[in-house]
């Protein structure tokens, strides 16, 4: 099958976790029962004297107890870093011990391309920080964890990573269950409902990359291939993950409002073409079924690609709507585009994309 997975190049930013200085941190770890790291290390040392069965049991307990950590979500006080919005990567040394100059800043600060108008390539050569921001407060990144690492056996590490801290033994999403019974101290606006994202992906992908729930139904999440960027995020440096996309549900419906996975595949490919601003290969598709000239050859026939041929649409002053789109979605999303409840443009995802 062609085009089973979308291929979109992503630029990822890892946000570091900041902490107080090492001496304060050490005291807090000895005094606070809520320190996961201390409890985990203590548990690990104890487990070394126990059986493999005990290791698995305690590791499972650690995962469950981690979800019960008391977090003060309502606090608006800055604890230790008023510049936490500056990521730890921004403090990377640009000159190494051999006086070789490196430019990691180019990964984010660039001569931008429409529709990104930030255009801040000048920050590659200008360390434009405030006096406060110039100090690197991500001190946890410099903590020597050699003793903790040595204390962990390979068996314990394998036991821990081979368990599932996302789903329980019945396939229930653990965090979703926790959010459904929202703890009072998590209810920031006191409406008894979790207003943020609630996990609903089961990470059970079929041959086309579509996620299925416990009943085998589509969740509309789809995994896609991507290029890790930059070197910090390569698997060789310990970074591995799945990258998923989900469009609004109407993109998975035909014009009658019924779910149609082929419609969803086409709309995902159309979005990919718009983001990359290039042609995208698809499986043989009968355009007459959708009323859209996907290959831009002027007739409705069999198509093997989405052709990117963007022309500025027209605004009708009488109807006050944008029309005459050179590229269109298919199915119910096509109708939404025509009535302008959803729009389309190069470089932009449609609204409600996750």
C-alpha positions as CSV (number, residue, x, y, z in Angstrom):
1,X,0.0,0.0,0.0
2,X,1.2,3.5,-0.8
3,X,1.1,6.4,1.6
4,X,0.3,4.3,4.7
5,X,2.0,6.8,6.9
6,X,2.2,10.5,6.5
7,X,5.7,11.9,6.3
8,X,6.0,15.3,7.8
9,X,9.2,16.9,9.1
10,X,8.7,18.2,12.6
11,X,10.9,20.5,14.7
12,X,10.5,19.4,18.3
13,X,11.4,21.4,21.4
14,X,12.1,19.6,24.6
15,X,11.3,21.7,27.7
16,X,13.7,21.1,30.5
17,X,12.6,20.9,34.1
18,X,14.2,23.4,36.4
19,X,15.1,23.0,40.1
20,X,16.7,24.7,43.0
21,X,20.4,24.5,43.7
22,X,21.7,21.0,44.5
23,X,22.1,21.5,48.3
24,X,18.5,22.7,48.7
25,X,17.3,19.9,46.4
26,X,19.2,17.3,48.5
27,X,17.6,18.5,51.7
28,X,14.2,18.5,50.1
29,X,14.6,15.0,48.9
30,X,15.5,13.8,52.5
31,X,12.5,15.6,54.0
32,X,9.7,15.3,51.5
33,X,7.7,12.1,51.0
34,X,6.5,13.4,47.7
35,X,10.0,13.2,46.1
36,X,9.6,10.5,43.4
37,X,13.3,10.3,42.8
38,X,14.2,9.6,46.4
39,X,11.4,7.0,46.9
40,X,12.3,5.3,43.7
41,X,16.0,5.1,44.6
42,X,15.2,3.7,48.0
43,X,12.9,1.2,46.5
44,X,15.5,0.2,44.0
45,X,18.1,-0.5,46.7
46,X,15.7,-2.6,48.7
47,X,14.6,-4.5,45.6
48,X,18.1,-5.6,44.8
49,X,17.8,-8.0,47.8
50,X,14.5,-9.4,46.7
51,X,13.2,-11.8,44.1
52,X,12.3,-10.9,40.5
53,X,8.7,-11.2,41.4
54,X,9.1,-8.6,44.1
55,X,10.9,-6.3,41.6
56,X,7.9,-6.5,39.2
57,X,5.4,-5.9,42.1
58,X,7.3,-2.9,43.5
59,X,7.9,-1.4,40.1
60,X,4.1,-1.5,39.4
61,X,3.5,0.1,42.8
62,X,5.9,2.9,41.9
63,X,4.0,3.6,38.7
64,X,0.6,3.8,40.4
65,X,1.9,5.9,43.3
66,X,3.4,8.4,40.9
67,X,-0.1,9.3,39.8
68,X,-1.0,10.1,43.4
69,X,1.7,12.7,43.9
70,X,0.2,15.9,45.4
71,X,0.6,18.8,42.9
72,X,-0.6,22.3,43.6
73,X,-2.2,23.3,40.3
74,X,-3.8,26.4,41.7
75,X,-0.5,28.1,42.7
76,X,0.4,31.1,40.6
77,X,3.7,31.7,42.4
78,X,7.0,31.3,40.5
79,X,9.0,28.9,42.6
80,X,12.5,29.1,41.2
81,X,12.7,30.4,37.6
82,X,10.8,33.4,36.2
83,X,12.3,32.6,32.8
84,X,11.3,29.0,32.4
85,X,9.8,29.8,29.0
86,X,13.4,29.9,27.7
87,X,14.3,26.3,27.1
88,X,17.5,24.6,28.4
89,X,18.8,24.2,24.8
90,X,19.1,28.0,24.7
91,X,22.0,27.7,27.2
92,X,24.1,25.4,25.0
93,X,27.7,26.5,24.7
94,X,28.5,27.8,21.3
95,X,32.3,27.4,21.6
96,X,33.7,24.1,22.7
97,X,37.0,23.2,24.5
98,X,38.8,23.3,21.2
99,X,37.5,26.8,20.4
100,X,35.3,25.4,17.6
101,X,32.2,27.5,17.1
102,X,28.8,25.8,16.9
103,X,25.5,27.3,16.1
104,X,22.6,25.3,17.7
105,X,20.4,28.4,17.5
106,X,19.7,27.9,13.8
107,X,17.2,25.1,14.7
108,X,14.6,27.6,15.9
109,X,15.7,31.1,15.0
110,X,15.4,31.4,11.2
111,X,14.4,33.5,8.3
112,X,10.9,32.3,8.5
113,X,8.6,31.3,5.7
114,X,4.9,32.3,5.4
115,X,2.7,31.9,7.3
116,X,5.3,32.1,10.1
117,X,6.2,35.8,10.3
118,X,8.4,35.8,13.4
119,X,11.6,36.0,11.2
120,X,14.2,36.1,14.1
121,X,17.4,34.8,12.4
122,X,19.2,37.7,14.1
123,X,19.1,35.8,17.3
124,X,21.6,33.3,15.9
125,X,24.3,35.9,16.4
126,X,22.8,38.0,19.2
127,X,22.5,36.6,22.8
128,X,19.5,38.9,23.4
129,X,18.6,37.9,26.9
130,X,17.7,40.1,29.9
131,X,20.1,40.1,32.8
132,X,17.9,37.7,34.7
133,X,17.5,35.3,31.8
134,X,21.2,35.1,31.1
135,X,21.7,32.8,34.2
136,X,21.0,29.1,33.4
137,X,18.6,27.9,36.2
138,X,18.1,24.4,34.9
139,X,20.5,23.1,37.5
140,X,18.9,19.7,37.5
141,X,20.6,19.0,34.2
142,X,24.0,19.2,35.9
143,X,23.3,16.9,38.8
144,X,25.6,13.9,39.1
145,X,23.3,10.9,39.2
146,X,26.1,8.3,38.9
147,X,25.3,6.7,42.3
148,X,21.6,6.4,41.4
149,X,22.4,4.8,38.1
150,X,24.9,2.3,39.5
151,X,22.3,1.3,42.1
152,X,19.9,0.1,39.4
153,X,20.4,-3.3,38.0
154,X,19.6,-4.2,34.4
155,X,16.9,-6.5,35.6
156,X,15.2,-3.7,37.5
157,X,15.4,-1.3,34.5
158,X,14.0,-3.9,32.2
159,X,11.2,-4.8,34.6
160,X,10.2,-1.1,34.9
161,X,10.2,-0.3,31.2
162,X,8.3,-3.4,30.2
163,X,5.3,-2.6,32.3
164,X,2.5,-0.3,31.1
165,X,1.9,2.9,33.1
166,X,-0.6,4.1,30.5
167,X,-3.1,1.3,30.6
168,X,-4.0,-1.1,33.4
169,X,-4.4,-4.8,33.1
170,X,-8.0,-4.3,31.8
171,X,-6.9,-1.9,29.0
172,X,-8.3,1.1,30.8
173,X,-6.4,4.4,30.3
174,X,-5.1,5.1,33.8
175,X,-4.8,8.9,33.6
176,X,-8.2,9.1,31.9
177,X,-9.8,7.2,34.8
178,X,-8.0,9.6,37.2
179,X,-9.3,12.7,35.4
180,X,-12.8,11.3,35.3
181,X,-12.8,11.3,39.1
182,X,-11.1,14.7,39.2
183,X,-9.2,15.4,42.5
184,X,-10.2,18.6,44.2
185,X,-6.7,20.0,44.1
186,X,-6.6,19.5,40.3
187,X,-9.8,21.4,39.8
188,X,-8.3,24.8,39.2
189,X,-11.5,26.6,38.1
190,X,-13.7,24.7,40.5
191,X,-16.2,23.4,37.9
192,X,-15.7,19.7,38.8
193,X,-14.6,19.0,35.3
194,X,-11.1,18.5,33.8
195,X,-11.0,21.1,31.0
196,X,-7.7,20.0,29.5
197,X,-6.8,17.2,27.2
198,X,-8.0,13.8,28.4
199,X,-6.0,10.8,27.1
200,X,-8.1,8.9,24.5
201,X,-5.4,7.3,22.3
202,X,-4.9,3.5,22.9
203,X,-1.6,3.2,21.0
204,X,-3.0,0.2,19.2
205,X,-2.2,0.9,15.6
206,X,-3.4,-1.0,12.6
207,X,-1.4,-1.6,9.3
208,X,-2.3,1.9,8.1
209,X,-1.2,3.6,11.3
210,X,-4.7,4.3,12.7
211,X,-5.3,3.9,16.4
212,X,-8.1,1.6,17.6
213,X,-9.8,1.6,21.0
214,X,-10.6,-1.4,23.2
215,X,-13.6,-2.2,21.0
216,X,-11.6,-1.9,17.7
217,X,-13.2,1.4,16.8
218,X,-11.2,4.3,15.2
219,X,-10.1,7.0,17.6
220,X,-9.0,9.1,14.5
221,X,-5.5,9.3,15.8
222,X,-2.9,8.3,13.2
223,X,0.8,7.7,13.6
224,X,3.1,9.1,10.9
225,X,6.7,9.0,10.0
226,X,8.9,12.0,10.7
227,X,12.5,13.1,10.7
228,X,14.0,13.7,14.2
229,X,15.5,17.2,14.5
230,X,18.1,18.1,15.8
231,X,20.7,15.7,17.1
232,X,19.5,16.0,20.7
233,X,16.3,14.3,19.7
234,X,17.8,11.2,17.9
235,X,17.0,7.8,19.4
236,X,20.8,7.3,19.8
237,X,20.6,10.0,22.5
238,X,17.7,8.4,24.3
239,X,14.8,10.1,22.6
240,X,12.1,7.9,21.1
241,X,8.4,8.5,20.7
242,X,5.4,8.2,18.5
243,X,4.0,11.3,16.7
244,X,0.3,11.3,16.0
245,X,-2.2,13.6,14.3
246,X,-6.0,13.8,14.5
247,X,-8.2,16.0,12.4
248,X,-11.6,17.2,13.4
249,X,-14.2,14.4,13.1
250,X,-15.9,15.9,10.0
251,X,-12.7,15.2,8.0
252,X,-13.5,11.5,8.5
253,X,-17.1,11.8,7.2
254,X,-18.5,11.5,3.7
255,X,-21.0,14.1,2.4
256,X,-23.8,12.2,4.1
257,X,-22.0,12.5,7.5
258,X,-21.1,8.9,7.7
259,X,-17.6,7.7,8.8
260,X,-15.5,6.8,5.8
261,X,-11.8,5.9,6.4
262,X,-11.0,6.5,2.7
263,X,-12.3,10.0,3.1
264,X,-10.2,10.5,6.2
265,X,-7.1,9.2,4.4
266,X,-7.5,11.6,1.5
267,X,-8.1,14.6,3.8
268,X,-4.9,13.7,5.8
269,X,-3.0,13.6,2.5
270,X,-4.5,16.9,1.4
271,X,-3.4,18.4,4.7
272,X,0.1,16.9,4.3
273,X,0.3,18.5,0.8
274,X,-0.7,21.9,2.2
275,X,1.8,21.7,5.1
276,X,4.7,20.6,2.9
277,X,3.5,22.6,-0.1
278,X,4.3,19.7,-2.4
279,X,2.6,16.8,-4.3
280,X,1.7,13.8,-2.2
281,X,1.4,10.2,-3.6
282,X,-1.8,8.4,-2.8
283,X,-3.4,5.1,-3.7
284,X,-5.4,4.9,-6.9
285,X,-8.4,7.1,-6.3
286,X,-11.6,7.7,-8.3
287,X,-12.0,11.5,-8.2
288,X,-15.6,11.3,-9.4
289,X,-16.6,9.7,-6.0
290,X,-15.6,12.9,-4.3
291,X,-16.1,15.6,-6.9
292,X,-12.6,17.0,-6.4
293,X,-9.8,17.2,-9.0
294,X,-7.1,15.9,-6.8
295,X,-4.4,15.7,-9.5
296,X,-5.3,19.1,-10.9
297,X,-5.5,17.9,-14.6
298,X,-8.9,19.6,-15.3
299,X,-11.0,16.4,-15.3
300,X,-12.4,13.9,-12.7
301,X,-10.5,10.7,-13.4
302,X,-8.3,8.2,-11.6
303,X,-5.6,9.9,-9.5
304,X,-2.4,8.7,-7.9
305,X,-1.4,12.0,-6.2
306,X,-2.5,15.1,-4.5
307,X,-1.1,17.9,-6.6
308,X,-0.2,21.1,-4.8
309,X,-1.1,24.0,-7.1
310,X,-2.3,26.7,-4.8
311,X,-4.0,29.8,-6.2
312,X,-5.3,32.6,-4.1
313,X,-9.1,32.1,-3.6
314,X,-11.6,34.8,-4.3
315,X,-13.7,36.8,-1.9
316,X,-17.3,37.4,-2.9
317,X,-18.5,40.7,-1.6
318,X,-22.2,39.8,-2.1
319,X,-22.1,36.5,-0.2
320,X,-19.2,37.6,2.0
321,X,-17.6,34.2,1.5
322,X,-14.3,33.0,0.1
323,X,-14.6,30.7,-2.8
324,X,-13.1,29.3,-6.0
325,X,-10.5,27.2,-4.0
326,X,-7.8,25.6,-6.2
327,X,-7.4,22.9,-3.5
328,X,-10.3,21.3,-1.6
329,X,-11.0,18.8,1.1
330,X,-13.3,15.9,0.3
331,X,-16.4,14.6,2.0
332,X,-18.2,16.6,4.6
333,X,-15.1,18.8,5.0
334,X,-15.6,19.9,1.4
335,X,-19.0,21.3,2.2
336,X,-17.6,23.0,5.3
337,X,-15.0,24.7,3.1
338,X,-17.7,25.9,0.7
339,X,-19.7,27.5,3.5
340,X,-16.5,28.8,5.1
341,X,-17.0,27.1,8.4
342,X,-13.6,25.6,7.7
343,X,-10.9,27.2,5.6
344,X,-7.8,26.1,3.8
345,X,-4.3,27.6,3.3
346,X,-0.8,26.4,2.7
347,X,1.3,25.9,5.8
348,X,-1.7,25.8,8.1
349,X,-3.5,22.9,9.7
350,X,-7.3,23.1,9.6
351,X,-8.8,24.3,12.9
352,X,-9.3,21.8,15.7
353,X,-6.3,19.7,14.5
354,X,-4.6,17.8,17.3
